[in-house]
Amino acid sequence: MIIFQIIEKMWELAIVIFSFIFFALKNIVSFLISLYILPFILIYGCSPFSPEKYLSIEDIQGTWVPTQRTVYEWVKNTEATNQLVFRADGTFTAIFQAPLPFGIEELFINIEEGEDTACDYAVEGTFHMTKVNHYQRVERGDRVELEWNGIKEGGEKVRYMSSLDVTVPENSGFFEEVAFRPQKGKDFNLFFYMGDPDSCDTFVFERKKEPSQETKSETKGSTSQ
């Protein structure tokens, strides 16, 4: 297992280096940009000597709510309870109050697009970790795969699946956005695309702060003023 992990890390490192060489050969400006950015990519993203990467279900557990930006852009009822609760045993609960946020059917595909969203939505299921473009269940990964049961018209039982990807927190620095890969102990958000990924429209969740954390944050802000 360790040998395969080393091979995977070395392969990632080689891809990054060759990509930058190809990019740099186009012109001198690209070459200078490559020299400047490459160390950050190696440190934060693909270095085989960097800390252990990827997340486990224990890292995902907790209550997740839409970020302020997401609420502003996509949530109709800003006072509603909209949240995902992930547990260490690999189960989750989703609760969304009506009127449902715009585009939530992209994540919970049993909500038919165009369907009346005046009803609350709640579902329970299981989740596990996968890796982007790999799909197999893994102990540590960079994508959260959701699974839950549903019933179609006529009583047919069906198993639904969808996924959440990992991203840097909002207002992160440039190099964090460019070179980000999830790491244990680092802050991260969960998101899904709203329609075509090329549109860059995303619905983003952040870990819900406990009342004690919110109080500390407000106190720190007041002190700085």
N, C-alpha and C positions, 0 to 999 in steps of 0.2 A: 504493500500500500504506500509506504514512504517513497519507494522508488518511483511509482507512478506519479505521486505528487511532485517530486523533483523534476521529472520529465515534463509534466504539465507546466510548471513554472518556467523552466528553461525554454520551452516552446513559446510561451507567451512573451518572454523576453526577446527571443529571436524575431518574432513577428513585429514587435514594436521597433526594434533596431532597423530591420530591413524596410519597414514602412517609412521610417524617417529618412533613410538613405534615398529611397525612391522619391520621396517628397522633396528632399534637398537638392537633387540633381536637376530639378526644373529651372531654378534660377537662384541667384546669390541671396536674394531677400529671404526666400524659403529656407535656404541653407542656414542663415543666421538665426531665423526663428526656430529652426529645428534644434540648433545647438543650445538655444536658450531654454526651450521647453523640455527637451529630452531628460535632463536630470530630475525634473519634477515628476514626469511620467514614471520614471524608474523608481523613484522614492515612494510615490503615492499609489501607483497603479500596478506595476508588473515586476518589480524586483523580486527575485527568488529569496532575497535576504530580508525582505520586509516582514512585519508581523503577520501572524496567521490571518488569512482573509476568509470571507464568507460568513454566513450567519446560520445559527441553528434555530429550531422552533422556540427554544428558551429565550433567545434574543428577541424574538418577535412578540412574545407574550405581553399582554397588557391591553389597555383600552386605547383605541386610535380614533381620532375625530378629524373632520375636514380642517385644513389650514384656513387662516383668515382670508387669504387670497382666493382659495377655492369657494369659501362661503360667499364672498363678494361676487364671484363670477357665475357660480352654478347653483347655489342653494336658494330656493325661493323663500322658505320659512327659516329665518335666521335664529329663531327661538326653539326650533325643533330639536329633538334628540336624534342625532345621526352618528352612529358609531359602530366600530368593529371591535369585538372583544376576543382576543386570542389567548388560549390557555396552554400551559406547559404540557398538557396531556395530548395536544394535537387537535383539540376541538375549538370551534369558533362560534360566535353568535353575532349576527348582523341585525341592527335595529335602525330603521329609517322611518321618520314620521312624515305624514302627508302635509302639504304637497311634496312629493318626492323630489330630490335634487335632479336637475337636468342631467341627462346622460347616465344615470345610475344603472340603466338597463345594459350598458356596455360591460359592467362588472357582473351583475346578476342577470344573466341572459334569459332567465325564465320570466322576467318582466318584459312583456312584449312591447317593442317600440311603438309609440303612439297610443298605448293603452291608457285608460283613465288612471292618473297618478294621484287621485284624491284619497286613496286608501293607504294606510300604513303598511310597511313591509318589514317582516322579520323572518329570519331563517337560521337554522343551526346546521352545522356540518363539520367537516374535518379539514385540516390543512397540513401541508408538508413542504419541505424545501426542495427546489430543483435548481438547475443552472440554466441560464439563458441559452437557448438553442440546443439544449441537451434533453430536457424533459424527464429523465429518470429521477426517481426519488433518491435524495442524498441526505446525509446527516447535516451537511453545511452547504448552503447555496446562496444565490443572489436573486432568487425569485420565489414568491410565496404562491403555491398552488392551492386553490380552494376547490372543495368538492362537497356537494350537497344533493339530497334527494328531492324529487318533485313529482308531480302527477299531471300529465297532460289531459286534454279533453278526452273523455271516454274511459278514464281511469287508468291509462297506461303509465306505469312507473318509469321514471327516467333519472339518470345520474348526470347532474350538471357539473361542469368544470370551468373555472376561469382563473386568472392569475393577477397578482400585483407585483410590480417591479420595485426595485430599491433605488432611491435617488438621494442626493445631498439635501440637507435642509434648505429652505428658502433663504435667500440673502447670503448664500455661501460665496466664498471667493472664487475667482476665475479658475485657478489651478485645481481647486477642489472639484469644480464642475467638469473640467476637462479630463482629469485623471482619476475621478472617483471610482473606487470599488469598495464594496461594504467591508468593514472590519469590525471585529468584536470590540465593544467599548466605545465606538464612534457613533455620534448622532446620525440618524438617517430618517428619511420619510418613505412612505409607501405610495405608489400611484398606479393609475391605469389610464390608457389613452382614451380620449373621447373621439371615437370614429377613427379616421385615417391618421396613423402615427405621423405622417408627413405634415399634418396641420399643426403639430406640436401642442394641441389642446390636451391638457391633463387634469385629472381629478386627483388631488393629493391629500393624503392623510398624514397627520403627525401624532406622536404619542401624547396622550392626554396628560396634562400636568395635574398632580395632586394639589389640593388646596394649600398645603404647606409650601410646595414649590412655587405656586403663584404668588404667595405672600412674600417669599424671599425675593422673587424677581421684582415685585413692585417696590419693596424696601430698597433694593439695590438701585433701582431707577431713581427713586426719590433722593437717595444719598448723593448720587452722581450729579444731580441738579444743584 
